[in-house]
Amino acid sequence: MKKRPLPPSLSPGIKLIDSHCHLDMDAYKGQLDGILQSAAAAGVNRVITIGIDLASSRKAVEIADKYPGVFATVGIHPHSAEEANEEGYTELSALAANPKVVGYGEIGLDYAKQYAPVDVQQKQFARQLKLAKKLQLPVIIHDREAHEDTLKIITENMPYPAGGVLHCFSGDLFFAKEILDLGFYISIPGIVTFKNANDIQEVAQAVPMDRILLETDGPFLTPDPWRGKTNRPDYLLYTAGKTAELRNITVDEVARQTTLNAVKFFNLPSTERTTL
């Protein structure tokens, strides 16, 4: 069997932050201690676990409370937009009072699968943008095959004092520039390691380094050479390595800047005080 290449290694004291992972999902069930230990050993010493509905938001907060280096977000994914209601938003607001909650999302639009009708997705997206601003939390936005409407709804609900990010960015460089003009960050997923992922590779190469976050979106979108397997926070090193290669800089430089970006965006404690 062909041996998979090892990820790049970070210099001592250099750390990475996985800005978007779903630690509550079944793929990690019963394995979290080991997965987070592997992440820490690889230099990924903080993980943001993302809520996608009421149940997962509750679980995200529970996991964040258990592990010092894990932080949570809350929100309702477009796939679950039909389940959204004011009672649920009241509960999400209560969850957001937990100091380990550092963002609102993921929220947005998904026209690829359309598990919820487009008009419902749009209505709940706008509703949640308003709630995130009320809660003074940065927004984490899901946009799949819905660039035009995503941009429209974001723009209609400006400004965002706490900031925002398009997670798992899937647009081209032109769309990236439109998002950057709004003051948002762009999050680079493991897709950047795929052979023919030209658009995201161009984005990862050209976007200013102080506007980039890195993510796994685990357990999904596993980078090469583990594509098709369950994604894990320690695999973020492959994404960081590819980003460094595209920009002709060191992986330490990528890690240092994207960590600063994530700390600023999520208003996280200092590295010295927090480990997994």
BELNORLIN-V88661 format. One record per backbone hydrogen bond with DSSP energy under -1.0 kcal/mol. CO is the residue of the C=O (numbers start at 1). NH is the residue of the N-H. E is the energy in kcal/mol with one decimal. If there is no record, write none. Layout:
co | nh | e
CO | NH | E
CO | NH | E
//
This chain:
co | nh | e
11 | 14 | -2.3
16 | 45 | -1.2
18 | 48 | -2.6
20 | 217 | -3.1
21 | 50 | -2.6
22 | 25 | -1.7
25 | 28 | -2.0
26 | 29 | -1.6
28 | 31 | -2.5
31 | 35 | -2.6
32 | 36 | -2.8
33 | 37 | -1.9
34 | 38 | -2.4
35 | 39 | -2.0
36 | 40 | -2.4
37 | 41 | -2.3
38 | 42 | -1.5
39 | 44 | -2.7
43 | 16 | -2.7
43 | 45 | -1.1
46 | 18 | -2.4
47 | 71 | -2.5
48 | 21 | -1.9
49 | 73 | -1.6
52 | 77 | -2.8
53 | 57 | -2.4
54 | 58 | -2.4
55 | 59 | -2.2
56 | 60 | -2.8
57 | 61 | -2.0
58 | 62 | -2.1
59 | 63 | -2.7
60 | 64 | -2.5
61 | 65 | -2.3
62 | 66 | -1.1
63 | 67 | -1.9
67 | 70 | -1.7
69 | 47 | -2.0
71 | 49 | -3.3
72 | 102 | -2.9
74 | 105 | -2.8
77 | 80 | -1.7
78 | 81 | -1.5
80 | 83 | -1.8
81 | 84 | -1.2
85 | 89 | -2.1
86 | 90 | -2.0
87 | 91 | -1.7
88 | 92 | -2.5
89 | 93 | -2.2
90 | 94 | -1.7
91 | 95 | -2.6
92 | 96 | -2.2
94 | 97 | -1.1
95 | 98 | -2.0
98 | 101 | -2.2
100 | 72 | -2.7
103 | 74 | -1.4
104 | 140 | -2.6
107 | 142 | -3.4
109 | 144 | -1.9
117 | 121 | -2.5
118 | 122 | -2.6
119 | 123 | -2.1
120 | 124 | -2.5
121 | 125 | -2.3
122 | 126 | -2.2
123 | 127 | -2.1
124 | 128 | -2.3
125 | 129 | -2.1
126 | 130 | -1.8
127 | 131 | -1.8
128 | 132 | -2.8
129 | 133 | -1.8
130 | 134 | -2.0
131 | 135 | -2.3
132 | 137 | -2.4
138 | 104 | -3.1
139 | 165 | -2.1
140 | 107 | -2.3
141 | 167 | -1.9
142 | 109 | -2.2
144 | 111 | -2.5
146 | 150 | -2.8
147 | 151 | -2.6
148 | 152 | -2.0
149 | 153 | -2.7
150 | 154 | -2.4
151 | 155 | -2.5
152 | 156 | -2.4
153 | 157 | -1.1
155 | 158 | -1.4
160 | 163 | -1.8
163 | 139 | -2.0
164 | 185 | -2.7
165 | 141 | -2.8
166 | 187 | -2.2
172 | 176 | -2.2
173 | 177 | -2.1
174 | 178 | -1.6
175 | 179 | -2.3
176 | 180 | -2.8
177 | 181 | -2.0
179 | 182 | -1.0
179 | 184 | -1.6
180 | 183 | -2.0
185 | 166 | -2.0
186 | 213 | -2.2
187 | 169 | -2.2
188 | 215 | -2.1
189 | 192 | -1.8
190 | 193 | -2.2
191 | 194 | -2.2
194 | 197 | -1.4
196 | 198 | -2.0
197 | 201 | -1.8
198 | 202 | -2.3
199 | 203 | -2.2
200 | 204 | -2.8
201 | 205 | -1.5
202 | 206 | -1.8
203 | 207 | -2.7
208 | 211 | -2.1
209 | 212 | -1.2
211 | 186 | -2.5
213 | 188 | -2.9
214 | 19 | -2.3
217 | 220 | -2.1
218 | 22 | -2.7
219 | 231 | -1.7
223 | 226 | -2.0
226 | 229 | -2.5
232 | 235 | -1.7
233 | 236 | -1.8
234 | 237 | -1.3
235 | 238 | -1.4
236 | 240 | -2.6
237 | 241 | -2.5
238 | 242 | -2.3
239 | 243 | -2.2
240 | 244 | -2.3
241 | 245 | -2.3
242 | 246 | -2.5
243 | 247 | -1.7
244 | 249 | -2.2
250 | 254 | -1.7
251 | 255 | -2.7
252 | 256 | -2.9
253 | 257 | -2.2
254 | 258 | -2.5
255 | 259 | -2.0
256 | 260 | -1.9
257 | 261 | -2.4
258 | 262 | -2.3
259 | 263 | -2.7
260 | 264 | -2.2
261 | 265 | -3.0
262 | 266 | -2.7
263 | 268 | -1.7
270 | 273 | -1.1
271 | 274 | -1.1
//
